[in-house]
Each structure stands twice: as C-alpha cells, then as structure tokens.
Amino acid sequence: MSSSALAPEWLTSPADPNDLAPGVWPASASRDANGVLVIGGVPATALAREYGTPVVVIDEDEARSRAVRTRDAFASAAARRGGDARVYYAGKAFLSAEIARWMVDAGLRIDVCSGGELAVALAAGVAPSHIGFHGNNKQVWELERAVTAGVGTIIVDSLIEIERLAAITERLDVTQSVLVRVNSGVHAETHSFLATAHEDQKFGFPLSAAEEAVARIRELPHVRFAGLHCHIGSQIFGVAGFRESASRLVELHERLLAGGEIPLLNLGGGFGIAYTRADDPSPIEELAEGIVGAVADECDARGIPLPTLAFEPGRSIIGTAGVTLYEVGTVKPVRVQTPDGERDRVYVSVDGGMSDNARGALYGAQYSARLASREGMDAPALVRVVGMHCESGDIVVDHEYLPGDVTPGDLLAVPATGAYTVPLASNYNHVPRPPVVAVRGGSARVIVRGETIDDLLARDAGLDTETGLAAGEGEG
C-alpha cells in the first residue's frame, strides 16, 4: 500500500529518501562523502558548474556494457539452437556520432528511421552494410541516399515504397536487399500509443497482405527479398507477446520459402527498463533465450532451417545510462482534497521540463528523482516534480518521495533518461535544448552541444542576426 492518499499504489515511502534504487540508476551511480551524486566518477555538482542545467549525463561505460551484454545474450542463445543472431542498435532511442561509435565498438549494427539519422550514422563512420533503414513514409531522396550509400537492408512498409525502390534501383543499376515489415496482430503489454503490431496502425503490412508484397518484390530485378520484420511494441517486460508473434511470423516464413530462400528474420526490439523501483524488467539473457527459443521451436516443428535472427534494442541499451540534472527553482505546497480528507502535495519546479523530456506529457511516463547536490535530512515528503513551461501537463516526475527539506538551489537528478528524451526534445516556449555530456572514469566531455538563445534567434528569418532588430526596423 502507498503511504499517502495522493500516491499511487505502487509508490511507497522509502526508509531512506536518498537511496539509489539498483537497476534504475547506472551501475556507477553513488554518493560521495558529502552526499553528492556521482556518475561515472564525476560529481553532479561539478557537472552542473561546468555545463549548467538542465544537462543530460550519459554514463559511457553503462551504455557500452549493456550493448556488449545484449550482443552476447542473443548470440549465445542463437548458437545454442544452431543459429546466428545480429543486433542493431535502434538509433531512434538516441543517436549521436559518439553513441553510434560506441555501439559499433560493441559489435552492434545501427538501425535508423530517417534521412537525418542515416546521415549521422554515416558521418560517424558506420559501415553502410551494417545499417538498417526503417520508416513508414521514406522520402524518395531518403531511399536514393540509402541505396547510393549501400545500406544493408531497407525495411519496406508499403507497396508504394516498393515501387519507388524499384525505380531507384533500376535507374542506378544496383541491387538492394529489403525486409518486409509485417503486423503480426500481437498487442504488446504496453501503452496503446507504443503498441505497434496491431492491425489499425500506420506501420507495415497485415499478415494477409504480406505475401502479395513479397511476390511483387520477387518480380523485381534489382530488389532482393531478404526476410520479414516485425516490431510488437515498446517497454515490454515479458516474452509472451514475442512467442505468439514468432509463431505467426514463422508460419508466414514457411509459406514464403516455397518461392526461394529467406536468410533473415528480424523480431524488432522494445525491451523494457526500470524507470522506478516498482518496475521489474526481464534480464536480457532471459528475453534472448525465450525469444530465440520460441522461433527455433517453431522452425523445428515445421522442419525448416532457423534463419539468421536480428533484433533492434534501443531503450534497453541507452535508457538506464542517462541521468538528467536540473536545478530546483521553487517549492510550493498545494492543499488537495482526497477521499480521506485534505492532504498536501509539494510541487517542486525545475529549470527544464517537457522541452527536454516529453515522455510524461506524451505517455504519462513515470520517473524517479533524487537530490543530487547533497543528502536530504528530513523525512520523506510526497512531491510532484514539474517543469518551467506554460502547460499544466508539464510534469517531469508525477509522484515521488524526496527529503522534506528540498529547497531552491538544490540539484535534482532524474534517472533513466537516456532514451527518447534527447530525440524528442523541443524548443517549446523558446527554451534551448540542453547539452549531452558523457562521463567515464572521472572525466566528462560534451557529445551533443547545448543550444543558446542566440541559436534560437538565428533561425528566425524576421530578425537581423547582426543587430537583433526586426527586419526593416531602424533605430531613429
């Protein structure tokens, strides 16, 4: 039971409001002798002094180690069933040149879903043959760039896209390998906005239409059908949905084998992480064994060979590596009526919000928070951490217990912000996007520069960028 009528059932008042829940924070997270949060050997106070707040901090060792662990988990699970597996890092979770290089160093490939992400991956030196390109409405120029660059696989999403690709490859006289994205009809146990394998949505082909798409591809001289692709959702903890989806995909895979070899089957990603101490995600080894085993069992039952398997995790690699630091601006108790009488909820306002983390506003996502510049001395108090934006839905952490002495000027740390925060960031209310700083072995460096007010003004074509005066306006 929660310890406050204003708190959800899953949130209980902690014995120590300064603790750092294992699994929610990077493994390197600790407190020094003064109670300051330390990440990757670098104190939060030093990071705030050097880079300001908000600042997104990425623990490089956490990201690298999770990438290696994921690669090994799927490779080992596949090898035990006599097969091979490859892992693509889902760049949409958070892609920068440095992160792309970390993933390549760990033996991963890169999955992109726009011309911009493709440009980052190529500029970072990722081998084009190790890139997969997603998207439900790839522009002609994006397809042409991918084909010209030699991208390994393009995941086709519609008959129109197949025809566009046919025209491009014929004109360039090159052959392009493709996967056909299929909706298996399996609903992931997740938020409805994140469940991407049911029929009534924009991605891919329903099972009933996939064979037509494959037949058309096999008619084309410059487009090679390499296999099927399916993604059933995001922030998934169990393997049940993957098992059912695998059953349906392998059935389709078997039928398609009559028309020729199919070397690859891509099961997507969507593996969840812990955002709060109440979350209990499955270890990646357990997921790998369960998913690979399900596909292998289906293939064995049908007497067909196990294809090379591919997976596309993003959040489960980079999410826990990220921690966002904010400075507390105001603290305000608000009297709230509950069925048990009036209660106080403390609103803690910070110097960021939905412009640097939109997930709360988009999905009602839950997060944790802790004081980062010191240890609190008071008993736990229920708080809501909110941003600085002119929106009532600008909530950073909906429900949390912090020490009751939280005060303006404190640093606040929100963990598990490595995925889908920086990519979704905006300039709402003309707020500059924060820098991203990698920490490792006691050192810190900027891997994505933060924006300034000057950067925002420079994009406004109605301003004279040299004087700051409105176009056509004089001083006299």
Backbone torsions as a table, in degrees:
resi	resn	phi	psi	omega
1	MET	NA	142.8	174.8
2	SER	-71.2	158.3	-175.5
3	SER	-98.8	11.4	176.3
4	SER	-146.2	142.8	178.3
5	ALA	-65.2	-17.3	179.9
6	LEU	-91.9	-8.5	-177.0
7	ALA	-96.9	148.0	175.2
8	PRO	-68.4	162.4	-176.1
9	GLU	-59.0	-34.6	-174.5
10	TRP	-75.0	-15.9	-175.8
11	LEU	-99.0	118.4	177.1
12	THR	-114.2	152.2	179.5
13	SER	-67.9	124.4	-176.5
14	PRO	-76.9	152.7	174.3
15	ALA	-64.6	-34.0	179.5
16	ASP	-130.3	107.9	-178.7
17	PRO	-73.7	3.5	176.8
18	ASN	-103.9	-2.3	-175.2
19	ASP	-70.1	161.3	179.7
20	LEU	-119.3	105.5	-173.5
21	ALA	-63.5	126.3	177.0
22	PRO	-60.3	141.4	178.7
23	GLY	91.1	-26.1	177.9
24	VAL	-88.8	-35.7	-178.0
25	TRP	-102.3	159.1	172.2
26	PRO	-57.6	150.6	-177.8
27	ALA	-59.7	-26.6	-178.2
28	SER	-79.7	-10.5	-174.2
29	ALA	-66.6	131.7	179.4
30	SER	-157.3	179.0	173.5
31	ARG	-117.6	140.7	178.3
32	ASP	-84.7	-173.0	-175.3
33	ALA	-62.4	-21.6	178.9
34	ASN	-96.6	5.6	179.1
35	GLY	83.9	6.5	-179.2
36	VAL	-78.4	136.7	175.8
37	LEU	-66.5	133.6	178.7
38	VAL	-122.6	129.7	179.0
39	ILE	-126.8	126.0	-179.4
40	GLY	58.8	28.3	179.8
41	GLY	82.7	4.8	-177.1
42	VAL	-116.4	124.4	179.6
43	PRO	-65.7	143.1	178.7
44	ALA	-59.8	-36.5	-179.8
45	THR	-63.9	-37.4	178.0
46	ALA	-68.4	-38.7	178.3
47	LEU	-64.0	-43.1	-179.6
48	ALA	-65.2	-39.5	178.9
49	ARG	-64.4	-41.2	-174.4
50	GLU	-78.0	-40.0	-170.0
51	TYR	-116.9	-4.6	-177.9
52	GLY	77.1	-178.5	175.7
53	THR	-133.2	152.0	-5.2
54	PRO	-66.5	156.3	173.7
55	VAL	-145.4	134.1	176.8
56	VAL	-93.8	121.2	-176.6
57	VAL	-106.8	127.1	178.9
58	ILE	-114.1	121.4	176.1
59	ASP	-78.7	106.1	-174.4
60	GLU	-61.5	-42.5	-180.0
61	ASP	-64.1	-36.1	178.0
62	GLU	-63.0	-45.6	-179.6
63	ALA	-65.0	-46.0	-179.3
64	ARG	-63.4	-44.7	-176.7
65	SER	-67.4	-37.1	177.1
66	ARG	-67.4	-34.8	177.1
67	ALA	-64.6	-46.6	179.7
68	VAL	-63.8	-43.5	-179.5
69	ARG	-61.8	-40.0	179.0
70	THR	-66.4	-45.1	177.8
71	ARG	-57.5	-48.3	-177.6
72	ASP	-66.1	-37.6	-178.2
73	ALA	-62.0	-47.2	-178.0
74	PHE	-74.8	-37.0	178.3
75	ALA	-63.9	-42.8	-179.3
76	SER	-67.5	-42.8	-179.7
77	ALA	-63.2	-40.8	179.0
78	ALA	-68.5	-41.4	-179.2
79	ALA	-61.7	-37.0	179.1
80	ARG	-64.7	-21.6	177.5
81	ARG	-105.4	14.9	175.7
82	GLY	77.3	23.8	-177.4
83	GLY	-128.4	-171.7	179.4
84	ASP	-125.2	154.3	176.9
85	ALA	-139.8	146.9	173.4
86	ARG	-128.2	148.3	-177.6
87	VAL	-119.4	127.4	173.2
88	TYR	-104.1	131.8	172.0
89	TYR	-78.0	126.0	-179.0
90	ALA	-77.6	100.4	-174.5
91	GLY	-62.0	-22.5	-179.2
92	LYS	-62.9	-23.1	178.2
93	ALA	-63.9	-42.9	172.8
94	PHE	177.5	114.9	-178.9
95	LEU	-122.7	129.2	168.2
96	SER	-141.2	170.0	-179.0
97	ALA	-59.9	-44.0	-179.2
98	GLU	-64.1	-45.4	-178.7
99	ILE	-64.1	-39.4	176.4
100	ALA	-58.4	-41.7	179.9
101	ARG	-67.5	-38.3	176.4
102	TRP	-59.3	-43.5	-177.8
103	MET	-66.1	-42.1	177.8
104	VAL	-63.1	-42.0	177.1
105	ASP	-58.0	-32.7	-178.5
106	ALA	-83.6	0.6	178.4
107	GLY	88.3	16.4	179.2
108	LEU	-96.5	156.9	169.3
109	ARG	-95.2	180.0	-176.2
110	ILE	-125.6	132.7	175.1
111	ASP	-105.6	129.1	178.6
112	VAL	-124.5	160.9	-179.2
113	CYS	-139.4	25.2	173.4
114	SER	-162.5	164.5	175.5
115	GLY	-62.4	-33.0	178.2
116	GLY	-67.0	-46.0	177.8
117	GLU	-63.7	-38.6	176.7
118	LEU	-60.6	-42.1	-179.7
119	ALA	-62.4	-41.1	178.9
120	VAL	-62.6	-47.5	-178.2
121	ALA	-61.1	-44.8	179.7
122	LEU	-65.7	-42.6	179.7
123	ALA	-64.6	-28.7	179.0
124	ALA	-77.8	-7.1	178.1
125	GLY	93.7	13.6	177.9
126	VAL	-67.7	133.9	178.0
127	ALA	-61.6	125.2	-178.4
128	PRO	-54.0	-35.3	-178.6
129	SER	-66.7	-14.3	179.4
130	HIS	-104.2	21.9	179.0
131	ILE	-114.8	135.4	170.1
132	GLY	-110.5	141.4	-173.2
133	PHE	-120.8	113.8	179.6
134	HIS	-98.4	176.7	171.6
135	GLY	136.2	138.3	-179.5
136	ASN	-87.1	-11.9	-179.7
137	ASN	-146.2	58.6	178.5
138	LYS	-64.4	132.3	178.7
139	GLN	-73.6	157.4	-178.7
140	VAL	-58.0	-42.3	-179.1
141	TRP	-65.2	-32.3	178.0
142	GLU	-68.3	-43.6	177.7
143	LEU	-62.5	-42.4	-179.7
144	GLU	-64.8	-39.8	177.8
145	ARG	-63.9	-41.1	-179.7
146	ALA	-64.8	-44.2	-179.8
147	VAL	-65.7	-44.7	-179.6
148	THR	-62.2	-38.4	-178.9
149	ALA	-72.6	-21.0	-177.8
150	GLY	88.7	32.1	178.6
151	VAL	-56.7	137.4	-173.6
152	GLY	-61.8	-51.4	179.3
153	THR	-139.3	138.7	170.3
154	ILE	-109.8	129.1	-179.3
155	ILE	-92.0	105.3	-174.8
156	VAL	-81.3	146.6	-167.4
157	ASP	-124.6	-7.5	-178.0
158	SER	-161.9	161.8	175.9
159	LEU	-64.4	-36.1	178.0
160	ILE	-60.5	-42.6	-179.5
161	GLU	-65.5	-37.2	177.5
162	ILE	-60.0	-43.2	179.6
163	GLU	-67.4	-38.8	176.6
164	ARG	-61.4	-43.0	-178.8
165	LEU	-67.5	-36.3	177.2
166	ALA	-60.7	-43.9	-179.3
167	ALA	-65.5	-41.4	-178.4
168	ILE	-66.3	-47.4	-176.4
169	THR	-67.9	-33.7	177.3
170	GLU	-67.7	-42.6	-179.9
171	ARG	-64.9	-38.0	-178.6
172	LEU	-87.2	-10.3	-179.2
173	ASP	56.1	49.6	175.8
174	VAL	-132.5	159.9	178.2
175	THR	-106.2	132.6	-178.3
176	GLN	-118.4	127.8	175.1
177	SER	-80.7	139.1	-180.0
178	VAL	-134.3	154.6	166.3
179	LEU	-110.9	150.1	176.0
180	VAL	-102.2	119.6	179.1
181	ARG	-78.1	129.5	-174.7
182	VAL	-121.8	138.9	170.4
183	ASN	-90.9	112.2	-176.5
184	SER	-77.7	-11.0	-177.8
185	GLY	84.4	4.5	179.6
186	VAL	-92.3	130.4	178.7
187	HIS	-95.8	121.8	176.3
188	ALA	-68.8	154.2	179.5
189	GLU	-83.1	77.0	-171.2
190	THR	-155.0	-177.7	178.4
191	HIS	-60.7	139.7	-175.7
192	SER	-60.2	-28.7	178.1
193	PHE	-71.2	-20.1	-176.0
194	LEU	-100.6	-12.4	-179.3
195	ALA	-80.9	111.9	-168.0
196	THR	-115.7	22.0	179.9
197	ALA	-118.2	-0.7	176.9
198	HIS	-78.5	168.0	-168.5
199	GLU	-72.8	-36.3	-172.4
200	ASP	-87.9	68.3	178.7
201	GLN	-158.6	172.8	-165.9
202	LYS	-82.6	-14.2	-171.8
203	PHE	-90.9	135.6	164.4
204	GLY	71.4	-170.3	-179.7
205	PHE	-106.8	138.6	169.7
206	PRO	-65.0	157.4	-178.5
207	LEU	-53.0	-36.9	-176.5
208	SER	-67.5	-19.8	-177.4
209	ALA	-107.2	-6.5	-173.8
210	ALA	-66.0	-39.0	-177.5
211	GLU	-64.1	-36.8	176.2
212	GLU	-62.0	-42.1	179.9
213	ALA	-64.1	-44.0	-180.0
214	VAL	-65.1	-40.7	179.2
215	ALA	-59.9	-41.0	179.5
216	ARG	-65.8	-42.0	179.7
217	ILE	-61.6	-40.9	-178.0
218	ARG	-68.5	-15.2	174.7
219	GLU	-80.9	-18.7	-171.0
220	LEU	-88.3	131.7	-175.7
221	PRO	-71.6	-23.8	-174.0
222	HIS	-114.2	10.3	177.8
223	VAL	-123.3	125.4	-175.3
224	ARG	-109.2	124.3	176.6
225	PHE	-78.0	115.6	-176.8
226	ALA	-104.4	-15.8	179.3
227	GLY	155.4	-174.4	-178.7
228	LEU	-102.7	155.8	176.8
229	HIS	-135.0	141.6	175.1
230	CYS	-148.8	140.0	176.7
231	HIS	-132.3	120.0	-171.7
232	ILE	-97.7	-2.3	177.3
233	GLY	148.3	-166.0	-176.7
234	SER	-135.6	158.8	178.6
235	GLN	56.5	48.7	-178.8
236	ILE	-98.6	133.4	-177.6
237	PHE	-98.8	-33.3	-174.5
238	GLY	-104.0	-177.4	-178.3
239	VAL	-111.0	-3.1	-174.9
240	ALA	-59.0	-46.2	-180.0
241	GLY	-63.1	-39.2	178.8
242	PHE	-65.7	-38.3	179.4
243	ARG	-61.5	-47.9	-178.8
244	GLU	-65.0	-41.9	178.8
245	SER	-63.2	-41.3	179.4
246	ALA	-61.0	-39.5	179.0
247	SER	-59.2	-45.4	-178.4
248	ARG	-70.4	-38.1	-179.4
249	LEU	-68.5	-41.8	-179.1
250	VAL	-66.6	-34.9	175.2
251	GLU	-59.8	-45.3	176.8
252	LEU	-66.1	-43.6	178.9
253	HIS	-55.2	-43.4	-179.4
254	GLU	-62.0	-44.3	-179.8
255	ARG	-62.9	-39.3	-177.3
256	LEU	-72.1	-20.4	179.9
257	LEU	-62.4	-23.3	178.6
258	ALA	-61.8	-23.3	-178.4
259	GLY	-96.3	1.0	-179.5
260	GLY	140.8	173.3	-177.0
261	GLU	-68.6	151.4	177.5
262	ILE	-133.9	98.6	-170.6
263	PRO	-74.6	-20.7	-167.2
264	LEU	-134.3	144.3	170.8
265	LEU	-134.1	118.5	-176.8
266	ASN	-105.9	119.6	-177.6
267	LEU	-95.5	5.7	177.7
268	GLY	73.1	-152.2	-178.6
269	GLY	-141.0	-129.8	178.2
270	GLY	95.7	14.1	-177.7
271	PHE	-71.7	134.0	-171.6
272	GLY	-84.2	165.5	175.2
273	ILE	-130.2	171.0	177.3
274	ALA	-89.6	120.5	172.4
275	TYR	-97.0	-25.9	177.1
276	THR	-135.2	168.1	-179.4
277	ARG	-67.5	-14.1	178.7
278	ALA	-79.9	-17.1	-178.7
279	ASP	-78.9	140.8	-178.3
280	ASP	-135.3	73.5	-178.5
281	PRO	-68.9	151.6	177.8
282	SER	-71.8	139.8	174.2
283	PRO	-58.4	146.5	-175.9
284	ILE	-61.8	-32.0	178.5
285	GLU	-64.5	-39.0	178.6
286	GLU	-67.0	-41.8	177.5
287	LEU	-63.7	-45.6	-179.0
288	ALA	-60.7	-46.3	-179.4
289	GLU	-63.1	-41.8	-178.4
290	GLY	-68.3	-43.0	-176.8
291	ILE	-73.7	-47.8	178.8
292	VAL	-61.9	-41.4	179.1
293	GLY	-61.9	-38.4	-179.9
294	ALA	-64.2	-43.9	179.3
295	VAL	-66.4	-44.7	-179.0
296	ALA	-62.3	-40.7	178.8
297	ASP	-63.0	-41.5	179.1
298	GLU	-64.6	-40.5	178.9
299	CYS	-66.8	-42.8	178.9
300	ASP	-60.6	-42.3	-178.3
301	ALA	-63.6	-27.1	-178.6
302	ARG	-99.0	-3.9	179.5
303	GLY	68.6	33.4	179.3
304	ILE	-118.1	153.2	-178.4
305	PRO	-69.1	150.6	176.4
306	LEU	-76.0	119.6	177.7
307	PRO	-72.7	166.7	169.3
308	THR	-62.0	132.6	-177.5
309	LEU	-102.5	143.4	177.9
310	ALA	-129.0	150.5	-178.0
311	PHE	-140.0	153.8	-173.1
312	GLU	-132.3	64.4	176.9
313	PRO	-76.0	146.3	175.3
314	GLY	-134.0	-64.9	-179.1
315	ARG	-55.0	-43.0	-174.9
316	SER	-68.7	-13.6	177.2
317	ILE	-96.9	-48.1	-171.6
318	ILE	-100.6	-19.8	-172.3
319	GLY	-59.0	-53.8	-176.5
320	THR	-71.3	-17.3	179.2
321	ALA	-72.5	-15.4	-174.5
322	GLY	-101.0	139.1	174.1
323	VAL	-136.7	129.2	177.9
324	THR	-101.8	130.8	178.3
325	LEU	-102.6	132.8	176.3
326	TYR	-126.6	162.9	169.3
327	GLU	-107.8	135.3	177.9
328	VAL	-73.2	131.1	179.5
329	GLY	-102.8	-50.3	179.2
330	THR	-136.7	154.8	175.2
331	VAL	-130.5	126.2	-171.6
332	LYS	-142.6	118.0	174.2
333	PRO	-77.0	138.4	177.8
334	VAL	-124.3	127.6	-179.5
335	ARG	-79.9	124.3	-175.2
336	VAL	-123.1	135.6	177.1
337	GLN	-84.7	130.0	176.8
338	THR	-127.0	168.2	176.6
339	PRO	-58.3	-23.0	-179.8
340	ASP	-96.8	10.4	-178.9
341	GLY	112.8	-172.0	-178.5
342	GLU	-80.7	141.2	178.9
343	ARG	-137.1	155.6	176.3
344	ASP	-96.5	129.8	166.9
345	ARG	-111.3	131.2	-179.0
346	VAL	-94.4	122.6	176.0
347	TYR	-94.4	120.3	178.2
348	VAL	-109.0	113.5	-178.1
349	SER	-96.1	135.5	-179.1
350	VAL	-120.8	172.2	-171.6
351	ASP	-90.4	29.6	174.6
352	GLY	-144.2	-140.4	177.1
353	GLY	138.7	-138.7	-172.9
354	MET	-67.4	-13.9	175.9
355	SER	-75.1	-27.0	177.5
356	ASP	-106.9	-14.3	175.5
357	ASN	-147.9	97.6	-176.6
358	ALA	-88.3	-3.0	-171.2
359	ARG	-65.6	-33.7	177.3
360	GLY	-63.3	-44.7	-179.6
361	ALA	-70.4	-36.0	-177.1
362	LEU	-77.4	-44.6	-169.5
363	TYR	-122.3	-1.4	-172.0
364	GLY	66.9	29.7	-176.1
365	ALA	-63.2	141.5	179.3
366	GLN	-98.2	141.6	177.6
367	TYR	-134.0	172.0	174.1
368	SER	-111.3	169.4	176.2
369	ALA	-154.9	151.9	174.7
370	ARG	-146.4	150.8	169.6
371	LEU	-61.9	138.2	-175.5
372	ALA	-113.8	-21.5	-175.4
373	SER	-93.8	-7.0	-179.7
374	ARG	-171.9	173.6	169.5
375	GLU	-93.5	136.8	176.1
376	GLY	-75.2	151.5	-177.1
377	MET	-106.4	-18.3	-176.2
378	ASP	-88.9	167.5	176.7
379	ALA	-65.0	159.1	-179.2
380	PRO	-61.3	139.5	175.2
381	ALA	-127.0	139.6	178.4
382	LEU	-73.0	127.1	-178.1
383	VAL	-130.6	161.4	167.3
384	ARG	-123.0	120.3	179.8
385	VAL	-89.4	122.3	-176.1
386	VAL	-124.4	160.6	-178.4
387	GLY	-92.0	-171.3	-174.0
388	MET	-100.0	4.7	-172.0
389	HIS	-86.6	158.2	-176.3
390	CYS	-83.2	60.1	179.9
391	GLU	-147.9	132.0	177.5
392	SER	-68.7	-22.2	178.1
393	GLY	-85.5	8.7	-179.3
394	ASP	-80.0	75.3	-176.4
395	ILE	-114.6	125.5	179.5
396	VAL	-87.8	-50.0	177.2
397	VAL	-132.8	113.4	-171.8
398	ASP	-67.3	-45.3	-177.0
399	HIS	-140.4	126.4	176.7
400	GLU	-159.3	154.5	172.1
401	TYR	-104.5	121.3	174.5
402	LEU	-120.8	161.1	174.5
403	PRO	-55.3	139.5	-175.9
404	GLY	-64.3	-12.1	-179.5
405	ASP	-95.6	16.7	175.6
406	VAL	-56.3	137.6	-170.1
407	THR	-148.2	159.8	176.7
408	PRO	-53.3	138.8	-178.6
409	GLY	97.1	-19.4	175.0
410	ASP	-64.1	149.6	168.3
411	LEU	-90.7	137.9	178.4
412	LEU	-119.3	136.0	179.4
413	ALA	-114.2	131.2	175.8
414	VAL	-114.3	115.5	-177.6
415	PRO	-83.1	174.8	175.9
416	ALA	60.0	39.4	179.9
417	THR	-110.6	21.3	-179.7
418	GLY	-77.4	-20.4	-176.0
419	ALA	-116.3	137.9	172.5
420	TYR	59.5	26.2	171.1
421	THR	-109.7	-61.5	178.0
422	VAL	-58.3	-45.1	-180.0
423	PRO	-64.3	-28.2	-179.2
424	LEU	-93.6	0.4	-176.0
425	ALA	-64.0	151.4	-178.1
426	SER	-138.1	178.2	175.0
427	ASN	-106.4	32.7	-179.0
428	TYR	-55.2	138.4	-173.1
429	ASN	61.6	21.3	-178.3
430	HIS	56.6	45.0	175.3
431	VAL	-97.8	126.4	178.8
432	PRO	-65.3	145.7	176.7
433	ARG	-73.9	144.3	-173.7
434	PRO	-78.0	162.7	174.8
435	PRO	-74.6	161.1	172.5
436	VAL	-116.2	126.7	-174.7
437	VAL	-121.6	126.9	175.9
438	ALA	-91.4	138.2	177.3
439	VAL	-121.4	143.4	179.4
440	ARG	-166.8	126.6	174.7
441	GLY	58.4	33.8	177.8
442	GLY	86.5	1.5	179.3
443	SER	-116.3	155.7	179.2
444	ALA	-134.2	147.1	175.9
445	ARG	-151.2	148.1	178.2
446	VAL	-75.0	129.2	174.1
447	ILE	-111.3	-18.8	169.9
448	VAL	-137.7	119.9	-177.8
449	ARG	-68.0	142.3	174.1
450	GLY	-76.4	158.9	178.3
451	GLU	-90.2	161.4	175.2
452	THR	-121.7	168.4	174.1
453	ILE	-59.2	-37.5	177.6
454	ASP	-60.3	-37.6	177.1
455	ASP	-61.0	-41.4	-179.9
456	LEU	-67.1	-43.6	-180.0
457	LEU	-65.4	-32.2	-177.4
458	ALA	-65.2	-22.0	-179.9
459	ARG	-85.7	-12.3	-177.0
460	ASP	-84.9	106.4	-176.1
461	ALA	-68.4	-11.2	178.7
462	GLY	-86.1	2.7	-179.6
463	LEU	-113.6	144.7	170.3
464	ASP	-78.0	111.2	-172.9
465	THR	-66.3	-17.5	179.9
466	GLU	-86.7	-36.3	-175.5
467	THR	-109.3	-16.1	-176.9
468	GLY	79.6	4.5	179.8
469	LEU	-87.6	149.3	175.0
470	ALA	-61.7	144.3	-178.1
471	ALA	-56.0	131.9	178.0
472	GLY	86.1	-1.9	-176.3
473	GLU	-96.5	135.2	179.6
474	GLY	-105.1	179.0	-179.3
475	GLU	-98.2	-13.0	-171.8
476	GLY	-93.9	NA	NA
